[in-house]
Amino acid sequence: MSTAGEPKVSPGARRAGVTGGADRARRPESESHPMNAPIEQGVIPFVLSETREGVCTLTLNRGERYNTLSSAMLDALEHALDEVATREDVRVVVIAAKGKGFCAGHDLGELRSHPDEAWQRELFGGCSRAMIKLTQLLTGDTIDAATALDWGLVNRVVPVADLDAAVKVFTDRIVARSAAIIALGKRAFYAQVDRPLSVAYEGTTEAMAWNLVDQDAFEGMDAFLEKRAAKWRSGF
């Protein structure tokens, strides 16, 4: 999710990535704590984490530097995501950012100070899932939100004043669904994404069959037929 026009200033933090999540260890319904790697006493955390009603917001916390993707920022974000992945109380993850811009990309000063290939390889390995468009790769041009939408880098663009409300509508829809069924679907997706087509179909067919005999699948079908709200076993 992105905003129309760049750079923009939102009330509070800017929201960007939104994803469904569900995992293992339960925590209090609302909490806020810093994520920082490497962790040093007295250092401002690179990533802030706050969870409310099943939605965990991870906020990039270097707004004065446009939240550049330094190795420390990437480590902190990876650590925060790994921690969230173990929590059953988190159903959705929103990646936000402090400051005027969401993220300016890699920290050029840090890149320049490490000319060795091994260090560069390790850094970019941390961004291996990032989407890179050929035009950006060749020209280095920045793009606005409308262009990002046109290229398929984001799935929706809204005015900055409507951003928080739009994110809440999206996250509320995810939280209202079955955590177990969403988890099954995500595992099936990642298991097949790099496989040949025939193998992918075979794997997803098996996943769908298991999905349909899950307790929450039965509850969803019963709720639809009985025209009532579903009561998922996750408790959300």
N, C-alpha and C positions, 0 to 999 in steps of 0.2 A: 504494500500500500504506500502511496506517495502523495505528494501535494502538487497542485498546479502552480508552476513557476518555481524557479530556483535562483538564489537562495531565498528561503522564507523563514520567518520567525513564528513559532507556534507558542500558545500559552503553555509554558512548561517545556516538556521534552517533545522532540519530533518523533513520530512513529514511522517505522519502515516495515520490516519483515513481520509477518504473522504466521504462526504455524501451530497445528494441533499437537498436543503432547500428553502422555499419560504414563506413569511409571510406578515405582515400588514403595518408597518410604513416605509415610504420611507426616505432614507438618501442620502447624497452626494455619487457620484460614487466611490470615493476613500477617505479613511480616516484611521487613525491609532490612537488608544487610549488604555490605560491600563485597565485591569480588575484585581481587587484585593479584596479578602475577607479574613479576615476583612480589610477594607480600613483604613490605618493609614498613616498620613502625613510623608513623608520621607522614607517609606518602598518601596523597589523595588517590582513592581507588579508581581504577580505569573503568570498571563496569559496576553499576549499581543494580541491585536486584530487589524487586518488590512484588509480592504476590497478594492478590485480592480476588476472592470468589472464583478460584480456579484459573485465573489469568496471571501469568508471571511476566512482568515487564523488565527486560534487561536494557539498561540505559547506558550508552557509551558516554563517558564522563570526562572527555577532554575537549569541551566545546571551544575553548580559547585557541585550540590548534585544529579546529574542524574535525576532531575525532579521527585523526590519521591512523591507519592500520600499522602501527609499530609492532614489533615482535611482542612487546609487553601487552599491548592492547589485544592482539590476537590470542595470546596465552590466557589472558583474563577472560575473554569471551568464550574461548573453548572450555575453560574450567567451569564457567557459569553454566554453559549448556550441558556439560557432563553432569553437573550437580542436579540440574533440573530434570535430566533424563531418569533420575532414580526416584522421582517423587510422584506418588499417586494423586496428590492434591492439585497438581498442575495439569490443566487440560489444554491450555493455549500459551504460546510464548510470543510476546510482542517485543521486537527489537527497536528501541527508541534511541534518541541522542540529545544531549544538551547542546545549546548554542544555536548559531544562525544556520548552520548546514549540517546535514545528517552525517556525511563522511566524505573526506577529501581524497580517499584512496591511501596508497602506501606512503609512509614517511620517507620522503626523498633524502632528507639529511641522514637518516639511519641507513638507507640503502647505499648512499655514497660512502659511508664510513666502513662498510663491510664489502670490499671488492672480491672476496673469495667466493668461488662458486658454491661450495658446500653450504655456506651460511645462507646464500640467496636461495638455494634449492629448498632448504629447510623452511625458510620463511614462506615461499610461495606454495610449498606443500600444505601449509595451514590455510591457504585460500583456494585449494584445488577444486572446491565445489562452487566457487564464485562464477557467475556468468560473465563472459567477455565477448563483446561484439567486435567483428573484424574492423569496422570503421574506427572504433576507439583504439584498437590495437595499433593501427597504422598511423593515425593522425594525432592521437592523444587529446582530441577535442572533448570538452565537457558537454553534457546534454541536459536539457530541462526535463521536467516531469512529463510533459506531453510527448516528447520524443521517446522517453523511456517506455511509455504506454504503447506507442506506435510500434516499437521494436519488440514488445513482449517481455520487457524486463520487469514490469509491474503489471498487476491485473486490474488496477483501478486508480484513478486520480481524482482527488477532491480538493476544493478550496481549503486553504489552511485553517480558516475559522471553523470548518466542519470536520476537521481531521479526527479529533478525539471521539466525537460522536460516531463517525463512520467506523473507526476501529472497534468501538464498543458493540455496535450492531453486529459486526463480523465475529468478534470473539464470543458474544452471547450465543450466536448460532452454533458455534463449535461446542461450547460448554453444555448446551442443551442436548447434544447428541450422546450416544453411548460411548464411553471411554474405551470399553473392550472392543467394540466393533471398529472404531477409528484406529486403534492400535493394530488390529488384525490387517486392516486395509493398508496402513503405512508399511508394515513389515512385508506384505505381499508386493507392494509397489517397489520398494528398494531391492527386494530379492530378484525381481524380474527385469529391472530397468536396463541392465547391460547384457542380458541374455539374448540369444537368437529368438526370432519370433515364435517358432514352434515350441521351443522350450519355455518361453515366457507364457504362452497360452496354457501350456500344461500345468505350470506352477500356479498361475492365477485361478485356473479352473478348480484345482484342489483347494486353494485358499477360500474361494467362494463357497465351496461345499461345506468346509468347516465353519465358515462364517454363518451359514444358514441354519446350522444346528446349535449355535450358541444361544444361551439363555436369553441374552438381550435381543437377539434376532427374533426369537419367538415373541418376546414382550413387545417389540416394535410392530410386528404383524398383528398381534392381538389388539394393541392400542389403536392401530389404523382401522381395523374392522369394527371395533367397538366405539370408534370416534371419541377417544379420550387421550389425555396426555400419557405418554409412556413413563414408566417408573424403572429407570435403569438400576442395575445392582451396584453401580459405582456410587450411588447416593447423590449425584448432582442433579 
